[in-house]
């Protein structure tokens, strides 16, 4: 939709056309060259990861990341294979080891392609889970902030739902968390001097309950909490994504809560309530679109954090299990050959550095462009 010029009613002079939100955003964003560079690298990384999905999967992939050639181990980058010692299917694509080979003779370029897709999947899915949980929790805290909630009911629900799960060992993380929450409610009621208490006497506001939960989650060192949970759960890429997502939603919740606290007093929210609009429609149709800007910034930077966390877990041996190749386990395989084959350390290390940096720069550019203080007031 093209912006139409307007006319000054007092002077009759033509005014410059009013810019749309997208045009206003792009004008500010493109002035940040580092953010543009981050966006370009992100697009390249996205297409590389998609190419890695199609080129390294299937029964007969174009680049086979799991093909072992022991006679070709620790070959340097840009080296050509010894064709007289290889079977026809063992000859690398294009007849060259672009990034060299590892200690098992596997093509590092093929493994980096597959690792790009794994990193992208873990980053986006984990952040998607974190954003979803953060929006729900932050929206409830901001919109229903002063509504009272029966703490006794929370205690009973947590102990009934979390206790059996914790004792049975099924949903260990969820069961332990709910049981701990229920015991925390019990301890609070005991220390407050209201023991014995009736279930209907102890109440807290929704905002207080959710934000205290956020404070409790922030007290735990996130990486060590993830490391502990991953060590207890079966090795799986899906478990990695879920655990990272469920331990990184607190920042999004705080952003959404802050926006909702200011938006819920606006006239359009009051009008929607007066018209009898359902609370869920008010939250997701009217308030959330106006509070999405800080969420986008948080999500963009969160992707970089998730990729870095997955790489750290894989480096320590708790990440995505074989046969999937990740940048973290490529880096881990190369740490024992840092002097004999330094490319095994430098290539995945620089890849992680560049991708994480591009997401951070892109996120900073989004934050500046979405900041209303930097926009022209018309």
C-alpha positions as a printed Julia matrix, in Angstrom:
378×3 Matrix{Float64}:
   0.0     0.0    0.0
   1.53    3.3   -1.17
   1.43    6.19   1.24
  -0.72    9.03  -0.14
   0.26   12.69   0.22
  -1.84   14.77   2.57
  -2.85   18.43   2.55
  -2.41   20.96   5.32
  -5.92   22.25   6.06
  -4.68   25.63   7.26
  -2.25   26.54   4.43
  -3.47   24.24   1.68
   0.11   23.06   1.05
   0.79   19.44   0.24
   2.43   17.55   3.09
   4.85   14.67   2.57
   3.14   11.28   2.59
   2.83    9.61   5.98
   5.16    6.65   6.29
   3.87    3.22   7.14
   5.23    1.38  10.15
   7.25   -0.93   7.91
   8.8     1.99   6.02
   9.57    3.76   9.29
  11.16    0.61  10.7
  13.3    -0.02   7.59
  14.52    3.58   7.44
  15.92    3.33  10.96
  17.14   -0.25  10.62
  19.14    0.28   7.43
  21.16    3.06   9.06
  22.74    0.46  11.34
  25.35   -1.17   9.11
  26.28   -3.78  11.69
  22.64   -4.85  11.9
  22.47   -5.11   8.1
  25.61   -7.23   8.14
  24.04   -9.44  10.8
  20.88   -9.8    8.69
  22.91  -10.77   5.61
  24.88  -13.38   7.55
  21.65  -14.71   9.04
  20.12  -15.14   5.56
  23.28  -16.93   4.37
  23.2   -19.17   7.45
  19.51  -19.92   6.87
  20.04  -21.02   3.26
  23.16  -22.98   4.26
  21.2   -24.83   6.94
  18.37  -25.62   4.52
  20.88  -26.82   1.95
  22.5   -28.96   4.63
  19.15  -30.62   5.36
  18.63  -31.72   1.76
  22.26  -32.44   0.84
  23.17  -34.56   3.88
  19.99  -36.59   4.36
  18.56  -39.63   2.6
  19.98  -43.02   1.69
  22.42  -41.63  -0.86
  23.19  -38.05   0.2
  25.23  -35.67  -1.9
  27.47  -35.02   1.11
  27.72  -37.95   3.51
  28.74  -36.69   6.97
  29.02  -40.19   8.49
  31.19  -41.87   5.84
  34.39  -43.15   7.49
  37.66  -43.22   5.52
  40.37  -44.23   7.98
  43.08  -44.03   5.32
  42.14  -40.36   4.77
  42.09  -39.17   8.36
  43.35  -35.72   9.36
  43.68  -34.45   5.8
  44.1   -30.65   5.64
  41.55  -28.32   3.99
  41.52  -28.1    0.17
  43.35  -31.42  -0.12
  42.53  -33.98  -2.8
  41.78  -37.62  -1.96
  44.05  -40.56  -2.76
  41.78  -42.15  -5.33
  43.78  -45.39  -5.56
  42.95  -46.21  -1.91
  39.24  -45.3   -2.04
  36.15  -46.99  -3.37
  34.13  -44.98  -5.91
  31.43  -44.13  -3.35
  34.09  -42.92  -0.88
  35.42  -40.18  -3.17
  34.17  -36.82  -1.83
  31.84  -34.62  -3.84
  33.73  -32.38  -6.27
  36.82  -34.49  -5.57
  38.15  -32.29  -2.78
  38.08  -32.08   1.01
  37.01  -28.45   1.31
  37.42  -28.3    5.1
  39.67  -31.34   5.47
  38.86  -34.55   7.34
  38.65  -35.53  11.01
  40.34  -38.34  12.93
  38.0   -40.91  11.32
  38.4   -39.59   7.82
  34.94  -38.02   7.71
  34.49  -34.96   5.52
  34.38  -31.93   7.82
  32.49  -29.84   5.25
  29.68  -32.41   5.15
  29.53  -32.5    8.93
  29.47  -28.69   9.13
  26.52  -28.63   6.71
  24.58  -31.07   8.86
  25.58  -29.2   12.0
  24.21  -25.96  10.56
  20.75  -27.52  10.24
  20.92  -28.98  13.75
  21.95  -25.62  15.21
  19.21  -23.78  13.35
  16.56  -26.3   14.44
  17.61  -26.26  18.08
  17.81  -22.47  18.12
  14.42  -21.8   16.55
  12.46  -24.55  18.3
  13.96  -23.82  21.74
  13.29  -20.1   21.37
   9.79  -20.84  20.07
   9.04  -22.8   23.24
  10.55  -20.08  25.43
   8.6   -17.33  23.67
   5.33  -19.26  23.9
   5.74  -19.93  27.62
   6.98  -16.38  28.24
   4.03  -14.8   26.43
   1.51  -16.91  28.36
   3.11  -16.33  31.75
   3.95  -12.66  31.17
   0.52  -11.97  29.67
  -1.23  -13.53  32.65
   0.96  -11.59  35.09
   0.35   -8.29  33.29
  -3.34   -8.65  32.49
  -4.59  -10.48  35.57
  -2.01   -8.84  37.8
  -4.2    -7.82  40.74
  -6.56  -10.78  40.63
  -6.28  -13.0   43.69
  -5.4   -16.67  43.42
  -5.93  -19.23  46.17
  -2.48  -20.35  47.25
  -3.94  -23.35  49.0
  -5.39  -24.61  45.74
  -2.0   -24.16  44.1
  -0.45  -26.21  46.9
  -2.91  -29.08  46.51
  -2.7   -29.04  42.71
   1.1   -29.04  42.66
   1.39  -31.84  45.2
  -1.29  -33.96  43.52
   0.06  -33.48  40.0
   3.78  -33.19  40.67
   4.14  -35.69  43.49
   3.15  -38.87  41.6
   5.15  -37.79  38.56
   8.22  -37.21  40.69
   7.87  -40.48  42.59
   7.17  -42.52  39.47
  10.16  -41.02  37.69
   8.14  -40.41  34.53
   8.05  -36.68  33.99
  10.96  -36.19  36.34
  11.71  -32.54  35.62
   8.07  -31.4   35.57
   7.13  -33.52  38.58
  10.06  -32.27  40.64
   9.31  -28.67  39.67
   5.62  -28.89  40.61
   6.41  -30.72  43.82
   8.97  -28.05  44.72
   6.44  -25.32  43.97
   3.86  -26.99  46.18
   6.34  -27.43  49.01
   7.39  -23.79  48.62
   3.75  -22.74  49.04
   3.51  -24.95  52.1
   6.69  -23.45  53.57
   5.47  -19.93  52.89
   2.24  -20.57  54.72
   4.09  -22.13  57.64
   6.64  -19.32  57.97
   3.95  -16.65  57.69
   2.59  -17.75  61.06
  -0.72  -18.94  59.7
  -0.39  -22.62  60.56
  -2.67  -24.47  60.75
  -4.29  -22.74  57.78
  -7.46  -23.34  55.89
  -7.26  -23.6   52.12
  -9.45  -20.55  51.64
  -7.44  -18.14  53.77
  -4.1   -17.83  51.95
  -4.25  -15.91  48.66
  -1.76  -14.21  46.39
  -2.15  -12.15  43.26
  -1.47  -13.73  39.89
   1.31  -11.22  39.24
   3.03  -11.96  42.55
   2.87  -15.73  42.09
   4.2   -15.71  38.52
   6.95  -13.17  39.14
   8.15  -15.0   42.24
   8.33  -18.12  40.09
  10.42  -16.13  37.6
  12.72  -15.01  40.42
  13.14  -18.6   41.59
  13.98  -19.77  38.07
  16.52  -16.98  37.66
  18.28  -18.03  40.88
  19.43  -21.28  39.29
  22.51  -21.23  37.03
  20.79  -21.98  33.73
  23.59  -23.92  32.05
  24.18  -26.21  35.03
  20.43  -26.75  35.41
  20.23  -27.72  31.73
  23.28  -29.93  32.13
  21.71  -31.75  35.09
  18.37  -32.29  33.36
  19.98  -33.45  30.11
  22.12  -35.92  32.05
  18.97  -37.45  33.58
  16.94  -37.59  30.36
  17.57  -39.9   27.37
  19.91  -38.45  24.77
  17.78  -36.8   22.1
  17.77  -33.63  20.04
  14.13  -33.05  21.02
  14.96  -33.22  24.74
  17.72  -30.67  24.19
  15.31  -28.25  22.5
  12.59  -28.66  25.13
  14.97  -28.29  28.09
  16.62  -25.17  26.66
  13.22  -23.68  25.91
  11.75  -24.39  29.35
  14.74  -22.83  31.11
  14.94  -19.59  29.1
  11.42  -18.11  29.08
  11.85  -15.77  32.05
  13.21  -12.78  30.12
  10.35  -12.9   27.62
   7.84  -13.12  30.47
   9.24   -9.98  32.06
   9.13   -8.06  28.76
   5.54   -9.09  28.05
   4.44   -8.31  31.61
   5.92   -4.81  31.45
   4.15   -4.09  28.16
   0.83   -5.51  29.37
   0.93   -3.45  32.56
   0.94   -0.27  30.46
  -1.42   -1.51  27.74
  -4.18   -2.75  30.02
  -4.96    0.83  31.09
  -5.29    2.08  27.5
  -8.66    3.19  26.13
  -8.91    0.43  23.49
  -8.62   -2.24  26.2
 -11.24   -0.51  28.34
 -13.54   -0.27  25.32
 -13.08   -3.95  24.52
 -13.97   -4.9   28.09
 -17.05   -2.67  27.97
 -18.19   -4.43  24.8
 -17.93   -7.79  26.55
 -14.97   -9.08  24.54
 -13.5   -12.27  26.01
 -10.25  -11.89  27.93
  -8.35  -14.24  25.62
  -9.38  -12.2   22.59
  -8.33   -8.98  24.3
  -4.93  -10.48  25.18
  -4.06  -12.14  21.87
  -5.96   -9.95  19.4
  -5.58   -6.46  20.85
  -2.75   -6.36  23.4
  -0.17   -8.86  22.17
   0.39   -7.24  18.72
   1.23   -3.99  20.53
   3.67   -5.76  22.87
   5.45   -7.93  20.32
   8.42   -5.6   19.65
  10.5    -6.48  22.75
   9.56  -10.13  22.27
  11.08  -10.14  18.78
  14.3    -8.62  20.09
  14.45  -11.11  22.95
  13.75  -14.03  20.59
  16.46  -12.99  18.12
  19.12  -12.78  20.81
  17.71  -15.94  22.42
  18.41  -17.92  19.24
  22.09  -17.08  19.56
  22.04  -18.13  23.21
  20.3   -21.42  22.36
  22.83  -22.21  19.62
  25.69  -21.43  22.0
  24.12  -23.58  24.75
  23.64  -26.54  22.41
  27.23  -26.22  21.21
  28.45  -26.2   24.82
  26.39  -29.28  25.68
  27.63  -31.13  22.6
  31.21  -30.17  23.4
  30.8   -31.72  26.86
  29.17  -34.84  25.4
  25.62  -34.14  26.64
  24.22  -32.64  23.45
  22.67  -34.07  20.32
  23.76  -37.72  20.12
  25.4   -39.41  17.09
  24.95  -39.97  14.2
  23.94  -36.3   13.97
  26.88  -33.97  13.55
  26.81  -30.66  15.42
  29.3   -27.86  15.57
  29.83  -28.6   19.25
  30.8   -32.26  18.83
  32.99  -31.4   15.81
  34.79  -28.97  18.09
  34.98  -31.64  20.79
  36.46  -34.19  18.37
  39.13  -31.72  17.35
  40.32  -30.68  20.8
  42.67  -33.69  20.98
  44.28  -32.77  17.65
  44.61  -29.01  18.08
  48.27  -29.07  17.02
  48.09  -31.85  14.43
  44.79  -30.76  12.84
  43.94  -27.22  14.02
  41.19  -26.86  11.38
  39.02  -29.22  13.42
  38.94  -26.57  16.14
  39.1   -23.33  14.19
  36.42  -24.07  11.55
  33.52  -24.92  13.91
  34.76  -22.34  16.43
  34.67  -19.52  13.89
  31.31  -20.73  12.57
  29.78  -20.55  16.05
  31.37  -17.14  16.64
  30.09  -15.65  13.37
  26.54  -17.03  13.67
  26.11  -15.99  17.31
  27.55  -12.56  16.53
  25.2   -12.08  13.57
  22.13  -12.85  15.69
  23.3   -10.45  18.4
  23.93   -7.66  15.88
  20.61   -8.3   14.18
  18.84   -8.24  17.55
  20.51   -4.95  18.52
  19.4    -3.45  15.23
  15.83   -4.63  15.81
  15.86   -3.1   19.28
  16.98    0.27  17.94
  14.53    0.25  15.03
  11.57   -0.78  17.18
  12.34    1.82  19.84
   9.62    4.49  19.49
  11.95    7.16  20.89
  14.08    6.89  17.73
  11.18    7.36  15.34
  10.23   10.64  13.81
   7.24   12.26  15.42
   4.83   13.33  12.71
